[in-house]
Amino acid sequence: MKQFTIPFSYRSSLISSIKEKRKLADKMKKDFTPTLLDFGLVQIYLARHFGFCYGVENAIEIAFRTIDENPGKRIFLLSEMIHNPQVNRDLIERGVKFLQDTKGNIIVPFSELTPDDIVIIPAFGTTLDIERKLADIGIVTKKYNTTCPFVEKVWNRSEQIAKNNYTVVVHGKPSHEETRATFSHAASATPTIVVNDMTEAMLLGEYIAGVRFAAEFYLDFPGRYSEGFDITKDLQRIGVVNQTTMLASDTQEISDYLREVMKWKYDLDETNVEERFADTKDTLCYATNDNQSAAYGLLEQPADLAIVVGGYNSSNTTHLVELMELKLPTYFISDESKILSRDNILHYDIHNASEVNSSNYIPAAEVTRILVTSGASCPDAVVEKVIGKLAGFYGRSLSDLKL
């Protein structure tokens, strides 16, 4: 796989060494057991896969190279490069300005842009409407487009099934940049609808099955369907694609459910189900799958608590938190500074969307066992600092490790 040039401050010699060792021992990536970092009184279990993925490193390389190659020029980011506070802060400190926030609200009006300005498209991609607006101004974005190749793969697959008259069902968070972009690209070619979760998929299934009044559809899915969507005909052939950072197991569950609905509605079996339901399994992101599989592997290890590191608005990181919470106390932190002491930790509650201070988060035990992972937009250097801080509570340091 391609090697990217990213700021040295994001790298970690410790993490790089661990990842390389695991890679050499498991080239087919079938071993999802964690790596033990044994500090004696505290044992830290590090997920098999975590941290920067291909798309994130590609975006970071393009962004920083663009800054270096264009001194004196105004450089804008369409929105956050990735959902990581450190990376976005570093870009702002280098003079980059955001045009929009993560919800698409305007920060710098497009009317203030000129053809001489540079606009970087973030890893999530963007909508066709925004691409047209920038083109009308005279801004060329191709060279500065950091859209993840795996996001583009979803767009391409949507286009392919659209040519066969399938409606696209996007599994994603409706307000997320990537979902908005995928919806835009799919809707340009075929009727498209967004479902957030299994509950909404089941509701959609009832409309497909014809057990709900068609007129209610437009009230149940406001702002989620493409212009001109016709409930009476546009759900007769469908295919499911996803926001690449969603839980792969959730997307698969939604896909399997809607597939069964189509089989029931049209009296199909395994030999002819594709007449009504497109096979889109190949759109799931490898990095999302690897990190989530590694989280499941991590949970096989008995432990006292888990720490997940990443940006609070990171979708893929939030889903890792959801997985870890199923089994043990889990603390979602953006960096090591949130670990206030051995007794207190400031962490993000994904259910109430707020930071909370928890005390006595490290239980009294002869040997404390902590599970650690991070999201796809979190620098390895941040994970190293978290590990170092935890080890320091027990009088140990990273130099004590023997890998």
C-alpha positions, 0 to 999 in steps of 0.5 A, spaced: 500 500 500 502 507 498 506 510 503 504 517 505 508 523 507 504 526 513 507 531 519 512 527 523 508 530 529 503 525 528 507 519 527 509 514 533 515 510 533 512 505 538 506 504 535 509 504 528 513 498 531 507 495 534 503 495 527 509 493 523 511 487 527 503 485 527 503 486 520 509 481 518 506 476 523 499 476 520 500 478 513 493 476 511 490 480 517 486 474 520 488 475 527 484 480 531 487 479 538 490 485 541 497 487 543 499 486 550 503 492 553 505 489 559 507 495 565 507 490 571 501 493 575 497 495 569 497 491 562 494 495 556 491 491 551 492 495 544 487 493 538 490 490 532 487 495 527 486 502 529 488 509 527 489 513 520 487 509 514 489 510 507 483 515 506 485 520 512 493 519 510 492 521 503 487 527 505 493 530 510 498 529 505 495 533 500 493 538 505 499 540 507 503 539 501 498 544 498 500 549 503 507 548 502 507 549 495 502 555 495 506 560 499 502 567 499 495 564 496 489 564 500 487 556 502 480 554 504 478 548 507 470 546 504 469 543 512 473 540 517 479 536 513 477 530 517 474 529 524 480 530 528 481 536 533 489 536 532 489 536 525 484 541 524 487 546 529 494 544 525 491 546 519 488 553 521 495 555 525 498 554 518 493 559 515 487 555 512 480 557 513 474 553 513 468 555 508 463 551 512 462 547 519 461 540 519 453 541 518 454 545 512 453 552 515 457 557 511 462 561 515 466 564 509 461 566 504 462 563 497 461 570 494 468 572 497 472 567 493 476 568 487 479 564 482 485 565 485 483 562 491 485 554 493 479 550 496 481 543 499 475 538 498 475 534 505 476 526 505 468 526 506 467 529 499 462 534 497 455 535 494 455 536 486 451 543 488 458 545 491 462 543 486 458 547 481 458 553 485 466 552 486 466 551 478 462 557 477 467 562 481 473 559 477 476 555 482 479 548 480 478 543 485 481 537 482 488 537 484 486 539 491 480 534 492 482 529 498 475 525 497 477 518 500 477 513 494 473 508 498 467 514 499 468 514 491 467 507 490 460 508 494 459 513 489 461 509 483 457 503 485 451 507 486 452 510 479 452 502 476 446 500 480 442 506 478 444 504 470 440 498 472 434 502 475 435 501 482 433 506 487 439 507 492 438 507 499 443 510 503 445 508 510 448 514 514 447 519 518 443 524 515 447 530 517 454 527 516 458 531 510 459 524 507 452 522 507 450 529 504 455 528 499 453 520 497 446 522 497 448 528 492 451 523 487 446 518 488 440 522 487 443 525 480 442 518 477 437 515 481 431 516 486 435 516 493 433 515 500 437 516 507 436 511 513 439 512 519 438 506 523 435 499 523 428 502 526 428 507 520 429 501 515 424 497 518 419 503 517 421 503 510 420 496 509 413 497 511 412 502 505 415 497 501 411 492 503 405 496 502 402 496 509 403 503 510 399 509 507 404 512 501 402 519 503 405 518 510 412 516 507 413 524 506 412 526 513 416 520 516 422 521 511 422 529 511 429 531 507 431 524 506 429 523 499 431 525 492 427 531 488 421 527 485 421 521 489 415 517 487 413 512 493 408 508 488 414 506 484 421 508 486 421 502 491 420 497 487 428 495 485 433 498 491 440 497 493 443 499 499 450 503 500 453 506 506 456 512 509 463 508 510 464 510 517 457 506 519 458 500 523 458 495 518 454 490 522 449 495 522 449 496 514 449 488 513 443 488 518 439 493 514 441 490 507 439 483 509 432 486 512 430 490 506 432 484 502 428 479 505 422 484 505 423 484 497 423 477 497 416 477 501 413 482 497 415 479 490 415 472 491 423 471 490 428 466 492 435 466 492 436 465 485 432 471 482 432 476 488 437 480 484 431 482 480 429 487 485 435 487 490 442 489 488 448 486 491 452 492 494 457 488 499 463 491 495 462 498 498 464 496 505 470 500 507 476 495 509 479 500 514 472 501 518 471 493 517 478 492 520 478 497 526 471 494 528 473 487 527 479 489 532 474 492 537 470 485 537 477 482 538 479 487 543 473 485 547 475 478 547 480 480 552 478 480 560 479 487 562 477 493 567 475 498 562 476 501 555 479 508 553 477 510 545 481 516 543 479 520 537 475 526 535 468 527 538 464 528 532 468 522 528 462 517 526 467 511 526 470 513 533 463 513 536 461 507 533 467 504 536 465 507 543 458 503 542 461 497 541 466 497 547 460 500 551 456 493 550 461 490 555 465 494 560 466 501 562 468 505 556 471 512 556 471 516 550 477 522 550 480 526 544 487 526 547 491 525 553 490 531 557 483 529 558 486 524 563 486 528 569 489 524 574 489 517 576 482 518 579 479 523 574 477 523 567 474 528 562 470 524 557 465 524 552 458 522 553 456 520 546 448 519 549 448 526 551 453 529 547 457 532 552 463 532 556 463 529 563 468 528 569 468 521 572 472 519 578 475 513 580 474 510 573 480 506 574 478 500 579 482 498 585 485 491 583 492 487 583 493 488 576 489 493 572 487 491 565 485 497 560 483 496 553 485 502 548 483 503 541 482 509 536 478 512 530 481 512 523 482 520 524 486 519 530 494 520 530 498 515 533 502 520 536 496 521 541 495 514 542 502 513 544 501 519 549 495 516 552 499 510 553 504 513 556 500 517 561 496 511 564 503 507 565 506 513 569 500 513 574 504 506 576 511 509 576 512 506 569 514 509 562 514 507 555 522 505 555 520 500 560 516 496 554 520 490 551 517 489 544 
